[in-house]
Amino acid sequence: MKEIFKEWVPEWLIKLILFSCLMPSMVLFFLPGANIQVTAGYYGSQPSDVQFLIILFYAGFVGFYILERRFFLFFPVKQYYVIFNLLQILNCFLMYRITDITWVYGLRFLQGMLFASAVNLSISMIFSRLNSERAKEVSYSIFFGMLLCSSPFNSFVTAEFIDSFNFDVLYLYAALAFMPGLLMILLSMKSIRHIRPYPLFSLDWPSSIYFSGVIIAFGYMMVYGQEVYWFSDQHMQVALLLGIALLICFIIRQLILKRVYVDISIFKNRRLLLGLLILFMMYIERFSLSVSNQYFSQVLKLDPIHLSYVQWFNILGIIMGVLFSMYWIIAHKAVKWIWILGYCFLLSFHQVMFFSFESEGNDYYFWIPLWLHGFGVGLIMVPTILFTIASVKSHLAVSAAAVCLAIRYLGYTSSIGLQNFFKLFDTNQHQMVFQDYLQQNNIILQRYFEKESATLLKNGLQFHEHATAVKLVTERVKNQAFVRFAMDYYELMSLISIIILIVIFLSPSLKSMYKKLKRNMVSPA
């Protein structure tokens, strides 16, 4: 693969070209979630539908990750780059033109599949240009650092655009963002094959479809389950039965096939299961940050632009955490202690935020916990994935990488399900408790109404001051119920961190991963 680029192209420009081809696809990942209210308003849908749009992109990435390798081995590199970049441009243009969210669901899944192509091809190209084990570990750190920063970085990049343009224009700019990388590929790459083509026969589409169906069904239940009271709804029952049926079909197919899609024998490895547990819980705690973002927006009344500025403290923490973990891996130190340090930072984040949630506050008080969260996530991510891949034999490394990707998807969707449960159920519980005290015979409440009514009259409101005071009280009760929900959720996250820390303390040193790591390197996902 080193001969793919023309002789006049310098090495630094090659790396820049490869990352410029990857970045636009990465930005598309969490693009609908940059401002959920605006996205939902544009499509005339619910916020939960926007969450499902993100999940479908993720599902396309997970479901197509293994099958994509066959296309990578068949097409010449330059031709493959041109094909999936043109498809992404076409997809973005369709997203720009289409406003029916039913069609957008399918387009988002296709975007995820094309993202798998961009990741595997770009990172494999970078790996081919790096000789030392250290350089490959650095590439892992850079890729996953970019992936971790993608969500808060998207919010920063798109906040001004959403405030100035219609939402659909974002996809037009996204389509244009693919053009520079595509142009540089056409100018700098040779039209040659890097290996002998592997014919596209016996593609295991059934396994890919079964696998994709299982994860989409799970994601659907996590997004919509709580708002329809779970399995009392017919759609939830169908999703559950369909997911179980497809999972059984997938497992049976893997037991029968000679060339399996995912080798399920890897689940007999205890070290791999430990790594998957650490990764799954880390992803649940990673996306607990969205509760803080909702608190900043709903209670502290931060607009999306100022909220995106606050996220830079989280991005700084991620970068520093990834760099520290990269040094730790290069030094071949025991992964156990980096896990402990990472979860201690996540525990500190949840505890600091637990005691910081108030009905009033200033955003600049929260830069330390945001940094703690980013640093903890950055510490855990790369060592855990490398540990999991190194836990299996070299011929099973691809299956281990695919399972790591699926576990991250399950962690993300599970965090959505947990938050929806706490937000819809727990918030209502707290509101009912607060409303029990909002009675006409409550002297404190009567005095508060009189005080608020007098304040409104003093500030210029001449009519309906009492009704307006009631609305203000209702808003304060709503905010206070949200604060209690956030505290309950972060209390649960703190408990999870403590349990995981105990599990890690009881595990062995786990330093032997570095013996297998060099030969088990695969392109990350």
KAPEGI-V562324 format. One record per pair of residues at least 24 apart in sequence whose C-alpha atoms are under 7 Angstrom apart, sorted by the first residue. I is the first residue (numbers start at 1). J is the second residue. Records with the same first field share a line. If there is no record, write none. Layout:
# KAPEGI-V562324
I = J + J
This chain:
# KAPEGI-V562324
1 = 125 + 128 + 194
2 = 128 + 129
4 = 189 + 190 + 192
5 = 188 + 189 + 190
6 = 188 + 189 + 190
9 = 188
15 = 126
17 = 181 + 184
18 = 122
20 = 181
21 = 178 + 181
22 = 118 + 119 + 122
24 = 174 + 177 + 178
25 = 115
26 = 150
27 = 150 + 154
29 = 54 + 57
30 = 54 + 151 + 154
31 = 154
34 = 154 + 155 + 158
39 = 167
42 = 167
43 = 99 + 100 + 101
48 = 223 + 224
51 = 223
52 = 220 + 223
53 = 105 + 108
55 = 219
56 = 105 + 108 + 109 + 216
57 = 108 + 109 + 111 + 112
58 = 112 + 409
59 = 109 + 112 + 212 + 215 + 216
60 = 109 + 110 + 112 + 113
61 = 112 + 113 + 115 + 116
62 = 405 + 406
63 = 208 + 211 + 212
64 = 113 + 116 + 208
65 = 116 + 402
66 = 402
68 = 117
70 = 200
72 = 121
73 = 197 + 198
74 = 197 + 198 + 199 + 200
75 = 197
76 = 192 + 193 + 194
77 = 193
78 = 185 + 189 + 190 + 191
82 = 182
84 = 114
85 = 178 + 182
88 = 114
89 = 175 + 178
92 = 171 + 172 + 174 + 175
93 = 171 + 172 + 175
95 = 171
96 = 168 + 169 + 171 + 172
119 = 525
120 = 523
123 = 523
124 = 523
133 = 518
134 = 330
138 = 326
140 = 382 + 524
141 = 322 + 326 + 382
144 = 382
145 = 318 + 319 + 322
149 = 315
152 = 308 + 311 + 315
155 = 308
156 = 308 + 309
159 = 304 + 305 + 308
160 = 305
207 = 250 + 261
210 = 246 + 247 + 250
211 = 250
213 = 243 + 246
214 = 243 + 246 + 247
217 = 243
218 = 243
219 = 413
222 = 413 + 414 + 416 + 417
223 = 416 + 417
226 = 420 + 421
262 = 399
263 = 399
266 = 392
271 = 391
272 = 388 + 391
275 = 384 + 387 + 388
276 = 388 + 404 + 407
279 = 384 + 408
280 = 407 + 408 + 411
281 = 411
283 = 408 + 411 + 412
284 = 411 + 412 + 414 + 415
285 = 493
286 = 377
287 = 412 + 415
291 = 486
299 = 359 + 479
300 = 360 + 361
313 = 367 + 370 + 371
314 = 370 + 371 + 373 + 374
315 = 374
316 = 371
317 = 371 + 372 + 374 + 375
318 = 374 + 375 + 377 + 378
319 = 378
320 = 375
321 = 375 + 376 + 378 + 379
322 = 378 + 379
324 = 379
325 = 379 + 383
329 = 383
332 = 514
333 = 511
334 = 509 + 510 + 511
335 = 383 + 510 + 511
336 = 504 + 509 + 510
338 = 379 + 380
339 = 380
340 = 501 + 504
342 = 376 + 377 + 379 + 380
343 = 376 + 497 + 501
345 = 372 + 373 + 376
346 = 372 + 373 + 376
347 = 494 + 497
349 = 373
350 = 490 + 493 + 494
351 = 494
354 = 487 + 490
357 = 483
358 = 483
359 = 479 + 480 + 483
387 = 513
389 = 520
390 = 513 + 516 + 517 + 520
391 = 513
394 = 519 + 520
397 = 520 + 522
398 = 522
401 = 525
405 = 525
422 = 485 + 489
423 = 485
426 = 485
427 = 481 + 482 + 485
430 = 481
431 = 477 + 478 + 481
434 = 477
